[in-house]
Amino acid sequence: MPQTPSTEWVCRVPVTSVWTHPNKVREVDAYAIANTPDINKWREAMNQQQTKDLTVSNRLQTQLLYGEPVVIDEIDGTWAKIIAPWQPSHKDERGYPGWVPLAHLKEIDSLSGRSYARVAADKAQLWTPDRLPLMSIPFNSLLPVQDADETRVQVHTPDGDAYIDTAHIELVPSPDQIPLGSGQSIVNTAERFLGLQYFWGGMSSFGYDCSGFSYHMLKASGLYISRDAGDQSTEGVEIDRLDEAAWQIGDLLFFAYEEGLGKLHHVGIYYGQGMMIHSPTSGKAIEIIRLEGTVYDKELCAVRRFTQEETT
């Protein structure tokens, strides 16, 4: 469906999942594709095998946050084939490709020259102009600002004008101009999500996968990387993986099977003093671990730096 310069398509729900193809959706995924998806109920509905099958059967690609723009390539019944331009990927030079329920998207007026409100809280309540609760939106959601005062910010949303309390957001010039942070700011932000369960394809504070976690923790510090670990491992500045003394807090650590020689399968954030904070795998939660003596110690295949300054 063609887009005009005055409008754009955006995600109209707090979080929607981007699927490899509509035929990858199972009965147990009903909560994910409902007109108003419920991530928590979806996770509760799946047993461990069904959760793991999201990975094994290559069902899920990534997720979109409320207000995130998309390019629609094709509409097939109740589904839209989209590109997510805010999520760089080698799969398409325009952004991350996949399929989402058309009901999860909405065409809205495109606002240029506005500042944005970035959700800096783990989740933030969005309010109607009458101060009625609209929805809870996740960390790093970005919405154009209409007006602001000391206590609340008026934002442009798929549901019209709404409000967020100032305490829960950071005002930024644009989605690609979030203030630059340090390696320490990256891990400080990451610590807030300790205990959050891993979720394959997860790109929200309802659940991250490993590369979704690194993507969003760096993005919150104004550092822009690709969505997937394989792409991330070729970006930034290469650091000697054998010289741990050269690593800095906030560097990304990459891991591959066959003791680092096989297929890349994981990424974490260097925490300092031989430790890593990461979102491990299905059935586990975000944690801080020492690398020494773990399988990760043998599987380390790359270290990449995205920060601009040394941290101690």
C-alpha positions in Angstrom: 0.0 0.0 0.0 1.6 3.3 -1.0 2.4 5.9 1.6 2.1 9.6 1.2 4.6 12.0 2.7 2.0 13.4 5.1 1.2 10.0 6.7 3.1 7.0 8.0 2.2 3.5 9.3 3.1 2.8 12.9 2.6 0.1 15.6 -0.7 0.9 17.4 -0.3 -1.6 20.3 2.2 -1.6 23.2 4.2 -4.4 21.6 3.6 -6.6 18.5 5.6 -9.5 17.4 7.0 -9.7 13.9 6.6 -13.2 12.4 8.6 -15.0 9.7 5.3 -15.7 7.9 1.7 -15.9 9.0 1.7 -19.7 8.6 4.2 -19.8 11.5 1.5 -18.8 14.0 0.1 -21.6 16.2 -3.1 -21.9 18.2 -1.1 -21.1 21.4 -0.1 -17.8 19.9 -3.7 -16.4 20.0 -2.8 -13.8 22.7 0.0 -12.5 20.5 -2.1 -11.9 17.4 -5.3 -10.7 19.2 -6.4 -7.2 18.2 -5.1 -6.1 21.6 -2.2 -8.5 22.2 -1.3 -9.5 25.8 2.4 -10.5 26.0 2.1 -11.7 29.6 -0.8 -14.0 29.0 0.8 -15.3 25.8 3.9 -16.3 27.8 1.8 -18.0 30.5 -0.1 -19.9 27.8 3.0 -21.6 26.4 4.8 -24.5 28.1 8.6 -24.7 27.9 8.6 -26.7 24.7 6.2 -24.3 23.0 8.3 -21.4 24.1 11.5 -23.0 22.8 9.7 -23.8 19.5 9.6 -20.1 18.7 13.3 -20.4 18.2 13.6 -24.0 16.9 10.9 -23.5 14.2 12.1 -20.0 13.3 8.6 -18.5 14.0 9.4 -15.1 15.5 11.8 -12.5 14.1 11.6 -9.4 16.3 9.0 -7.0 17.9 7.8 -3.5 17.4 7.0 -0.9 20.1 4.1 1.5 20.3 4.4 4.2 17.7 7.4 2.6 15.9 7.2 3.2 12.2 7.0 0.6 9.5 7.0 0.4 5.7 4.3 -1.8 4.3 5.5 -3.9 1.4 2.4 -6.1 1.0 -1.0 -6.8 2.5 -2.4 -10.3 2.5 -5.8 -10.5 4.1 -5.4 -9.7 7.8 -1.5 -9.6 7.6 1.0 -7.0 6.5 4.5 -7.7 5.2 6.6 -4.9 6.7 10.0 -3.4 7.1 11.0 -1.9 10.5 13.4 0.9 9.6 14.5 1.6 13.2 16.0 -2.0 13.4 18.9 -2.3 11.0 19.5 -5.8 9.5 21.4 -7.5 6.8 18.1 -9.1 5.7 17.0 -5.9 4.1 18.9 -2.6 3.6 15.7 -0.7 4.6 15.4 -2.4 8.0 14.1 -5.6 9.6 11.5 -7.5 7.5 8.7 -9.7 8.6 4.9 -10.1 9.0 2.5 -8.5 11.6 -1.2 -8.5 12.0 -2.6 -5.6 10.0 -4.8 -4.8 13.0 -1.7 -3.9 15.0 -0.8 -1.1 12.6 -2.4 2.3 12.0 -1.8 5.1 9.4 -1.3 8.4 11.2 -0.3 11.9 10.4 3.5 12.2 10.1 5.0 15.0 12.2 8.4 16.4 11.3 10.5 18.8 13.2 9.2 17.6 16.6 11.2 16.5 19.6 10.4 13.0 21.0 9.6 11.6 24.4 11.6 8.4 25.1 10.2 6.2 27.8 13.0 6.0 30.3 11.0 4.0 32.9 10.7 0.2 32.7 7.2 0.9 31.6 5.2 4.1 31.5 1.5 4.8 31.8 -0.1 6.6 28.9 -3.1 8.8 29.8 -6.0 10.2 27.8 -6.5 14.0 27.9 -9.2 13.3 30.6 -6.6 11.5 32.8 -8.0 8.1 32.1 -5.5 5.2 31.7 -4.9 4.4 28.0 -2.2 1.7 28.2 1.2 0.9 29.6 4.0 1.2 27.1 7.5 -0.3 27.4 10.9 1.1 27.9 12.5 2.9 24.9 9.1 3.6 23.2 9.4 6.9 21.3 6.6 9.3 20.6 6.5 12.8 19.0 6.0 15.6 21.5 3.1 18.1 21.1 3.6 20.1 24.3 5.2 19.8 27.7 5.2 21.3 31.1 6.9 20.4 34.4 4.7 17.4 35.3 3.5 15.9 32.0 4.2 15.7 28.3 1.6 15.7 25.6 2.5 13.2 22.8 1.2 12.3 19.4 0.1 8.7 19.3 -1.8 6.2 17.2 -4.7 6.8 19.6 -4.6 10.6 19.2 -3.1 13.0 21.7 -2.2 11.5 25.0 0.0 12.3 28.1 2.9 10.8 29.9 4.2 11.9 33.3 7.5 13.8 32.9 9.2 11.7 35.5 8.9 8.6 33.2 10.4 10.0 30.0 13.5 11.7 28.5 13.0 14.4 25.9 15.2 13.8 22.9 15.6 15.8 19.7 14.7 12.9 17.5 14.7 9.0 17.5 18.3 9.0 16.2 19.6 11.7 18.6 19.3 10.2 22.0 22.0 11.7 24.3 25.2 9.8 24.2 26.0 7.7 27.4 29.0 5.9 28.6 29.7 2.2 29.1 28.8 2.6 32.8 25.4 4.1 31.8 24.8 1.1 29.6 25.3 -1.4 32.5 23.4 0.8 34.9 20.4 0.7 32.7 20.8 -3.0 32.1 20.8 -3.7 35.8 17.3 -2.4 36.1 16.1 -5.5 34.1 17.7 -8.1 36.3 15.3 -11.0 36.8 13.3 -10.3 33.6 12.6 -13.6 31.8 14.3 -14.2 28.4 12.0 -14.2 25.4 12.9 -15.2 21.9 12.5 -12.3 19.5 11.9 -10.1 22.5 12.5 -6.3 22.0 10.6 -4.9 25.0 10.6 -4.6 28.7 8.1 -7.5 28.7 11.0 -9.7 27.7 14.2 -9.5 25.7 16.3 -12.0 23.8 20.0 -11.6 24.0 20.5 -9.2 21.0 17.3 -7.4 21.7 18.7 -6.7 25.2 22.0 -5.4 23.9 20.2 -3.3 21.1 18.0 -1.5 23.6 20.5 -1.0 26.4 22.9 0.7 23.9 20.0 2.6 22.2 19.1 4.1 25.6 22.6 5.6 25.7 22.4 7.0 22.1 24.3 4.1 20.5 22.7 2.6 17.4 23.4 -0.9 16.4 21.8 -3.6 14.3 19.0 -5.8 15.7 20.6 -9.2 15.5 23.8 -10.5 17.2 25.4 -11.6 13.9 25.2 -8.1 12.5 26.2 -6.5 15.8 29.4 -8.6 15.9 30.7 -6.8 12.8 29.9 -3.3 13.9 31.7 -0.9 16.3 35.4 -1.2 17.0 37.0 -4.6 17.2 38.7 -5.3 20.6 41.2 -8.0 21.2 39.1 -10.8 22.7 42.2 -12.5 24.2 43.2 -9.4 26.1 40.7 -9.0 28.9 42.6 -6.0 30.3 41.6 -4.1 27.1 37.9 -4.7 27.5 35.8 -1.8 28.8 32.5 -1.7 30.7 29.7 -1.6 28.1 31.6 -3.5 25.4 29.6 -6.3 23.7 30.8 -9.9 24.0 29.9 -12.4 21.3 29.9 -16.2 21.6 29.9 -19.0 19.1 29.5 -22.8 19.2 32.5 -25.1 18.9 34.5 -23.1 21.4 34.2 -19.9 19.4 34.8 -21.3 16.0 31.3 -22.3 14.9 28.0 -20.4 14.5 27.6 -17.3 16.5 24.7 -17.8 19.0 24.8 -15.2 21.8 25.7 -11.7 22.9 26.2 -10.1 26.3 27.3 -6.8 27.8 30.7 -6.6 29.6 30.0 -5.6 33.2 33.6 -5.2 34.3 35.9 -7.4 36.4 35.4 -10.5 34.3 31.6 -10.3 34.5 28.8 -10.1 31.9 25.2 -9.0 32.1 23.0 -10.8 29.6 19.6 -12.3 28.7 20.6 -16.0 28.5 18.1 -18.3 27.0 14.5 -19.6 27.2 13.6 -20.5 30.8 16.2 -18.2 32.3 16.3 -14.5 33.3 18.6 -11.5 32.8 21.6 -12.0 35.1 25.1 -11.0 35.9 27.7 -13.8 35.8 31.4 -14.3 36.0 32.7 -15.6 32.6 35.6 -17.7 34.1 34.7 -21.3 34.4 31.6 -21.1 32.3 30.9 -22.3 28.7 31.0 -18.7 27.6 34.6 -18.4 28.6 35.5 -21.0 25.9 32.9 -19.7 23.3 34.0 -16.1 23.2 34.6 -15.2 19.6 34.5 -11.4 19.4 34.5 -8.2 21.5 33.1 -5.0 20.0 33.1 -1.4 21.4 30.5 1.2 20.6 31.1 3.8 23.3 33.2 6.8 22.6 35.1 7.1 25.9 37.0 5.0 28.3 35.2 4.0 31.5 36.7 2.7 34.7 
